[in-house]
Amino acid sequence: VPTPPPVAVAQPRVEKRIVKTTATASADAFFDFDRSVLRPEAKLALDQAIAKIKSANVEGNIRVSGHTCDIGTDAYNQKLSERRADAVRDYLVSKGVDKAKIEALGLGEKQPVVNCDQKNLKQLIECLQPNRRVTVEAKGEAKK
């Protein structure tokens, strides 16, 4: 008796798409001027970013990028941006995000979003606030 041909079983179709989830906040939300300790408001913003990343069901890596304004030396700002990125990475890990999937890097003052020329230091610090930020991006494939 010949063996019947195998029956093809339809596999459920899983559509994958690239998802980019980003959370950005100013220094007043994440850090005080010239500091790398997360403020309470930062933790709330990061909790929302974590929820957004988890709800997108992203299978990939998370990139945390720290930024500074241009007050201070390039070398100092580079280190400050790295400390800010590390602080955010550490917070994400404390909330259950796999540390191996997080890339934390400091970009210093290389990517400003505003340029200011105020002579008064207090006004200059206030104007440059948007440059002092951290971005959290999840990149990868998401199951739809």
N, C-alpha and C positions, 0 to 999 in steps of 0.2 A: 504494500500500500504506500503510494507516494506521500511524503510529508507535505502538508499544506504550506503555502508560502506564509511567512510571518505577517501578522496583521500590523499595519502601521498605526501607531498611537499618536494622535495629534498632541504636540507639546504646547502648553500655554504660551502665548506670545508675550514676551516681556519687552516692552519698549524702553529703551534707555536714551537719555538725553544728557547733555552737559549742563550742569547747573552751577551758577556762581552766586554765592550768597555773601553779601558784604555788610558789615556794620562799621560805621565810622562815627566818631564823636570828637568834640573839641577837647582841649586840655582841661577846661573847667569841668567837663563831665568826667574825664578819665583821671587827670592829674592836675595838681597845683603847678604853678609856674616853677620850673627848674626842679621838679620832683618826679619820682617814678613809683610812688606808692598809690595804688588804686583808691579812688574816693568811693564812698558808698553809692553814689549815682552811677559810677562806672560799672559796678557790679550788677546793678539792675539792667543797664544797657547790654552788658555781656550775657546776662541770663536770657534776655530776649534774643540775642544773636545765636546762642546755643540752641534755644528752642526752634528757631527758624532753620538752622542747619539740620537739626534732627528731623524736623517735619519734612524737609526736602528729601530725606533718605539718601543723602549723598555718600557714595562709597569712594573716598579719595582722601586727599590731604587738606590740611587747614594751614593757611599762611597768615601769620601775624606780622604786620609791618609797623614799626614805630617811626615817628617823624618828630622833628623839632622845628622851631623857628630859627632864624639866623643870628639871634643874640648869643654871643659867646663864640668861642673858637670852633673851627670845623671838628677838631679832634674831640673836644668836650661834648659837642652836640651829637657826634657819632655814638659815643659811649652812653649818653643819656637816652638816645633813641633805642639802643640795644637793651638798656635796663627797662625801659617802658615795654618793649615787646616781650621781654622775659617775664615781667610782672603779669601781663595779660595771659601769656602761655601758662604760667603757673596757676592762675585762677581757673583757666579752662580745664586744666588737669585736675584741680581740686573738685571740679563739677563732673568728673567722670569721662572727660575726653581723653582718648589715648595719646599719651605724650609722643609716642613714636610717629604719630600722624601729623604732628604740629611742627611747622618750620617757623621759627621766630627770628626776625632779622631787623636790624636798625638801618634806616636810610638817612639818618641825620637830617640835614637841612636841604637835601638834594631835590626834593619834590614839593616846593611851596605851592600853595593854592592862592595866596595873596602876596602882594608886595606893598610895603609901607615905608614912609620916609618921615614919620613924625620925629621931632627933635626931643620932645619930652619923653623920658623913659617909660613912665607909667602909661602914657597914651600909645607908645610904640608896642609895649607888651600886649595891651588890649587889642590893638589892630592886628597883630600877628597871631592872635589866638587860633584862627583856623589852621595854621601851619603846624601847630602842636597837637598831633592826633595819632591814633592807632587805628589801623584797619584790620579786620578779620575777614578772610575770604576762604570759603570752602570750595574747592574745585575737584570735580570728578564726575563720575557717572551716577545718575539717580534713577532708581526704578520708578516707573510711572504707574 
